[in-house]
Amino acid sequence: MKRLLARIVWDIRLQFRNGFYYVAGLVVLMFVVLLAWLPEQTLAWVMPIVLFGNIATNGFYFMSGLVLLEKAEGSLEAQVVTPLRDREYLLGKVLTLSVLSLIESVLIVAFTYVGEPAWLMIGCGVVLMAAVLACFGFLTVARYDSINEFLFPSILVTTLLAIPLLDVLDVWSSPLLYLHPTHASLVLLRAGLGHVPSGELAFAFFAAVVWAAIAFALCLQGFHRFVVARQGAR
């Protein structure tokens, strides 16, 4: 627990030092200003899309940026020979980025949404989605050493992760979407902003937790494959 807490403090300092929190603040301000111009009816269906985009930035791209920074500094490979465990290293990043996403999302909803949000549902949806996206961000960036190599694959992966937005846009709706990593947490977000049947809500929470656990397990495997194994091969 002490190692994890120390890692969380270190990640917060790293994110602050590299301006991640300033970017997050500007994003919140931008969304608040833009959404303030939208009529209430439009805002109701736009809000989940906005929150998804914000969480994708914090989870997927902030995680990727942190990993690339640590690779450039050589500190990522150094994790292999420290007492810090792999899961503690990854969990520190996932937790800090999830909390950042939660704070931003709460601010965006509080300053723009005119209804009565169900904050517990929003909080669960944001944290679980951020965890999944952060893990996929690490899995995507771990195999690359530069932003140029990472950029195109990242666009492809985030596009695939955004497929459940088709349901929000009424383009495609199917129970098969629950097989997608981000659909269940998106349902929780929508439940926090409107009405979702209780039966579907319970299943969505279960599925979102399962997907977060699967994503973290894949993240651990990716760390061993792309960091530990490469370090051992040198």
N, C-alpha and C positions, 0 to 999 in steps of 0.2 A: 504493500500500500504506500509506503514512504517513497519507493522508487517511482510509482505511478504519479503521486502528487508532485514530486520533483520534476517529472517529465511534463506534466500539465503546466506548471509554472514556467518551465523553459519554453514550451510551445507558445504560451501567451506572450512571452518576451520576444520570441522570434517573429511572431505575427505582428506585434506592435512595431518592432524595429524596422520591419520591411514595409510598413505602411498599409498593411491589410485592413486595419481598423479604420483608417482614414477613407479608404476606398469603400468600405462597408457603410460608413456614415454618409458619403456622397450618394451611394446607391439608394439608401433610404430616403434621403432628401429628394432625389430625382423622382422616385416612385410616388412619394407623397404629393409633390407638385403636379405630376402628370395625372394621377388618379383623381385629384380634386376637381378636375375639369369634366370628368365623366358623369353621365346621368346615373341614377341609382340602379336602374334596370341593367344597364351595360356593366356596371361595376360588379354586379352579383356573379356574372360568369367570367369576367376578366380576372377577378382577384385570384382564383386558384392558379391561373396561368402565370400571373405576376409572381406569386409566391414560389411556384415551381422554378421559374427562371432565377429568382434570387437564391433559392436553396442550391440550385445547380452551380451557381457561381461560387457560393461559399463552400459547398461540399466538394464538388468535382474539381473545379479549377483552382481553388485555394489550396486544396490538398496537393494537387499536381505542382503548383508553384512552390510550395514548401519543400517537396521532395527534390525538385530541380535545384533549388537553392542549396539544399544540404548535399546534393551530389556535387555541385560546383565547389563547395567548401571542403568536400571530402569527409564530412561528418556522418553521412549516411552509412558508408562502409565501416566507419569506426564503431558503429553501434554493435557490430558483430562481436567485438572483443571487449565490450563493457558488460558489467553485471546486469544492465537493463535488459529485460526479456523482450522478445519480439512483440508479444501481444501488448506489453506495457507501452512500447514505442508507438505502436499503431493506435492503441486505445486512447492515448493522450491526445493525438491529433484528431481522432474521430470525435471525442468528447468536446474539445475546445471549439471545433468547427461547428458541431451541432448546437452548442450553446450560443455561438455567434449567430447562427441562422435563426435560432429561436428568438433572440433579442430583436433582430432586424424584422422578422415576420410580425412579432407582436407590435412593434412600433408602426409598421406599415398598416396593419389592420386597425389599430387603435386610432390612427389619425385620418383614416380614409373611409373605413367601412361604416355604413349608416345603420346596419342592423344590430342585432344582439349576438355577437359571436359566442360560440361554445369554446371557451379558452382551453379546456382540458383536451378536447378533440384536436384543436389546432396545434397545441403543444405536442401531443403524441405524434400527429402527422408530420410536423416539421422535424422533430428530433429523429424519428425513424427514417424519414426520407433522406435527411442530411447524412445519417450514418451510412445508408446504402450508397448514396452518390459519392461520399468521401472514399469509401472502400473501392468503388469502381474507378475513381480518380487515381488512387494509388496503383491499382492493377494495370491501368492504362499507361501511366507515366513511368512505372518502375523499369520497363524494358528500354526506355530511351534516355539519352544523356543531354539532349538539347531541346529547346523550344521548337526549333524548326522541324525536327523529327517527330515531335509530339503533336504538333498543331493539327494536321489533317486527320490522324486517327482519333484525336479528341473530338473533333466535330462529328465524325461518324458515330462514335460511341454515345455522345450526348444526344444525338438525333434518335438513336435506337432507344435510349433511356426515356425519351420524351413521348414515345408512342402512346401511352395512356392519355395524353392530352387530346387525342382524337375522340375519346369519350366525352371530355369536357366540351368539345366543339360540336358534339352530336354528329360526328362523321362516322364513327364506328363504335358500337357498344356490344360487348360479349363477355360472358363469364370466363372465357379463355384469357381475358386480360389479367386475371388473378395469377396467371403463370408468369406475368411480367414483374420484374423487381420493384418498380415504383408505383404500380397501380393501387395496391392496397393502402399505402400511405397517402396517396392522392385522394382516395375515398375518405380517409379520416379528415383531411384538410377540407374537403367539400362538406363533410358533416358538420364541421365547426362553423361553416358559413351558411348552412341551410339545413334541409331535412334529408336524412338518409334513413331507410328502414332499420330498426334495431337489430334484426337478424343479420342483415348485410353488414352493419357496423361492427358487430361482434366478430364476424368472420374476417372482416378487413383488418381489425386490430391483431388478430391471431396471425394472419398472413403477413402483415407488415413486420411483426416481431420475427417470424420465421425467416423472412427475406433478409432482415438485418443480420441475423445470426449466420445465414448462409454467406452473405457478402463478406462478413468479417472472417469467416473460415477461409474463404477464397483469398482474402487479403493476406492472411497468414501464409498460405501456400505460395502466393506470389512473392512475399518477402523472402522466403527460403529459396525460391527458384531464381529470382532476379537480383537478390542482394547477397544472401549468405553463400549460395552456390558459386556466384561469380567471384566473390571475395576468396573463397577457398581455391578457386581455379587459378588465381594469380600467384 
